[in-house]
Amino acid sequence: MPYSLILNLIPQSPIYPEFLTGRHNHALFLTLVSSVDKALGDYLHTSNADKAFSLSPLQVQQHDKSHHHKYHHTLQCYHQRPIPAGTPCWWRISLLDDTLFSKLTSLWLNLNPKHSWHLGSADLRITSILGTPQSIQPWTNACSYTQLYEQASDSDRNLNFSFATPTAFRQGGYDNVLPTRECVFNSLLSRWNKYSVIELSNVPIESIYPSLFKIHTEVIDNYDSKFIGCVGEIKYRILGDMEAIAIKQINALANFALYAGVGRKTTMGMGMTRRLMSTNFSSVNTESHE
């Protein structure tokens, strides 16, 4: 069962930019896991396999209402200044299978808001964990694979995505930053089939076409080497004669993006992706020109 959890945090000391990297966020997650299951933490640290979790960069809570404007979908991926002590922050953790979630249940249930966790030289306190949809927090939810599939539309041909953090795909030993239909939907399909008991086969990805996009590249230089990825919004359309079950499968994958992300380095904050409602897509005219 996929979970997208939001951890609300308060730093007790300043968090300096050099500790606000994907690598440090990844280390903090492994520390959380190891606190309840050291063997699992060690396994996740050493395994090179596709992992059943993804993380976001640490985000500062925004009180400016304009930040929640329906067209503002990107997240902050790097910080040039320290985050001051006492600044409310949030951090998204997604989990793709029940085994990982169940092993962490004791962590969520026995959370001590006075216990300090370390992010580099900074001390953090986790004040709360959200696991249900929130009106101003689109990144929190939980839904079984069965529900994701059963609730997916078998008639909706519009697939609107937001790439909230830089997204890139590995192809032939090199990175491709263009979100082609093959890159996006094969990434979702492989993760779905790895963690879901409902296998999707013969998904007609070749019938998905980009129709509108508002994307650009961003460079993140706090990795061992620079990471280049795309951010922004893109609208795909399912075209041609199509059986209802095929449309349903594609819609299920599109809804799954919230939990799985797409592309590379999702365990370090990259590739955060979610489906947008048609009314929340960019202010660009979205009328069909078929």
N, C-alpha and C positions, 0 to 999 in steps of 0.2 A: 504494500500500500504506500503510495507516495505521500510524503509530508513536506510542506513548506513552512518552516517555523521561523518566527521572528524573535530574536533575543534582544531585549532592551537592556542597555548597559550604561553605567556611569563610571567614567574614569576617575580614580582617586588621585591621580597625578597626571601631568601632561603626557600625551602620546605624541612622540616625535615622528616626523614624516618617514624616517628610515625604518620605523617599525610598523608602518601602515601599508605593508606590501602583501601581495598574495601569499608569499612564502611564510610570513609571520602569522597571517590569518589561518593558514593551513596548520601551522604548528600549534596555534591556540586550540583549534578543533581537536587535534590529536591529543592534546593535554586533557581536554574535557572527556574524551573517550577513555583515555588511560586511567582517569580518576575512578572509573567504575568497572573497567575491564582492561587491564594492562595488556593482556595477550592480544586483544582486538586492536588496541592502539598500536602495538608493535607490528601487527600484521598490516594494518592500513599504511603504516610508515614505510614498510619495506616492499609492499606489493606494487608491481608495475601494471597490474590488470586495471581495466576500467572500473572505477570505484563507484559505490552505490551512494554517493553523496555529492553535493556541490555547495559552494559557499559564495557569499557576496563580499565585496569590499566593505569595510566599516563605513557606515553612513552617519552623518550628524543629523539629528532631528531638526527639521525645518519648521519654523513657526510662521514663516511668511506664506500667506495663503496663495500667493502667485506661484509658489513652488509646486503646489498641488493642482495647478492648471491642467486640464485634461490632456493637453498636448505635450506636457513635460514628462518624458518617460525614461530619460537616461539617468544613470547613477554616477556618483563621484568615484573615480577610480584611483585618484592619487591626491595627495595633500601637500601643499607647498609650505604650510605653517603647522605648528603643533596644534593638536586638539586640546584646549585647556581642561584642567581638572574640573569636574562637576558638569561637564557638557553632556546632555542626554544624547545617546547614540543608539543605533540599531544595527543588527547584523543578521543576515538571512542564512539559515542552514536548511538545505533540502535533503531528504532521505528517500531513497528509491525502493527499499525493501523492508518488510516487517522485521526481519531478523535484526538489522542494525537498529531500528527504532526501539524494539523490545529490550535490547541490551542497554540502551540509554535511558529506559524508563525511570530507573531509580535516580538518575541524574536530574531528570525533569521534576520528579515528585519530591525529592529531598533537597531542592535548591535552597541554599542558604544565602540570602541577600547580603549577609555580612562577610561572606567568604570572598577573598580576593583572588582573581586570576591574573596571570601575567601576559602582557603583550609587549614584548621587548622589555624596556625598563619601566613600563607603566603598570600600575595596578588597576584592575577593572572589577566592578561588581555587577553581577547579572541581577537586575531588579525584577524582571518578569519574562515569561515566554508566552508568545501568542501562537495559537495553532488553528484559529478559525478566522474566516474572512472579516476584514475590518474596512470601514467606509473610506478611510484615508490611507490604508496600507494594502495595496494590491498584491503584495508578495506573500501573503500568508493564506494557507488553505491546506486541506487534507481530503483525500478522496481515494477510494480503492480503485484498482485497475478495472474491476467489473463495473463500478459506477462510471468511471471515465468513458468506458466503451458504451455502456447502455445509454448514457445521457448525451452522447455525441450525436449531432444532427446527421440525418441521412439525406439532407436536401441543401444545406448551406454550402454554397460554392465560393464564398469569400473567406480568405484566410489572411488576416491582418496581424503582422508581427511587430513587436518592438524588440530591438537588440539593445539592451540597456547598458551593457558593458562590452568592450571590444571583443569581437567574435571572429575567429579564424578557423580554418579547416585544414587538416593535414592531407595532402595529396601527393603521392609519389616522392615522399621525403621532403617536400617543401610546403610552405603555408600558402593557402589561397584565402584571401580576405573577402571574396565576393560571395554573398549568400545565394548561390544557385539552388534550384529546387533539389538537385541530387544531394548536395552537401547538407542542406538543412534537414530534409526529410529522411535521408538515409541515416543521419546521426540520430534522429528521434526514433526511427524504426529499430535500429540496432539496440538502443537502450531499452526500448519497450519490450522487445522479444527476450532480452536478457533477464529482466526482472519481473515480467508479467506472466501469469499462467495462461493468459489469452494470447495465443500467437497470431500475429498478423502476417499474412502471406499474400503474394501477388498484388501488393498495393500499387496502383497505377500512378507512380510518381511522374511518369512522362506526360501525364495529363494536367500537371500543375504548371501554371505560367505566371511569371511576375507581371503585374499590370501597372503598378504605381510604386515608386520608392522615393524615399528622402533619406539617404544614407551618406555617410562620409567615413573616412578612416581616422583612427586615433592611434597614437604611438605611446605605449607604456614602457618606460625605461627602467623600472625597478625590478626587472628580472635579470637573470644571468646575461641574457642578451635582450635587445629590444623586442617587444611584442607588438605587432601591428595587427589591428582588427577593425572591423566595421561596426559602427553604431548608427542607430536611427530606426526608421520605420519602412516596412515594405508590405505591399499588398499582393498576394498571390490569388489567382483564380483557377478553379477547376473547370476545364473546358472540354467540350465534346460529349458524345453519348456515354453515359456512365450509369452503372447499376447503383442502386441505393446503398448496398453494402460497401461498395468501394468508396463512396462519398463519406459514409460513416467512419470507415477506417482512417481516412485522411483527417477528418475532423477530430477523431480521438487523438491522433498524433499531435495535431495542432494544440489541443487543450493540454496535452502532456508536457508541452514545452515549458510551462511554468515551473515544473518540478525538475525536469531533466537538464534544461539548458541545451545548447548545441555547440558542437565544435570542441576546440582544445581548451585545456587548463580551466575547466569548470570547477575543479576542486580548489582553485586559487582565485576565484572571483570573475573569471572571464566567461564569455558566452551566455550570460544571463539573458534569457529570452522569455517573453510571454505573449500570449495572444491578446489582441485588443478587440474590443467591440467595434463594429463599424462606425459608430458615432464618436468613438474616441480616436479614430485615425486622424492623421495630419489634416490641417485645414485645406490641403490641396483638394481640388474638386475630384470626388471619387466616383463620378458617374461612369458607367460602362460605355466604351466606344467600340464595342464589337460590331 
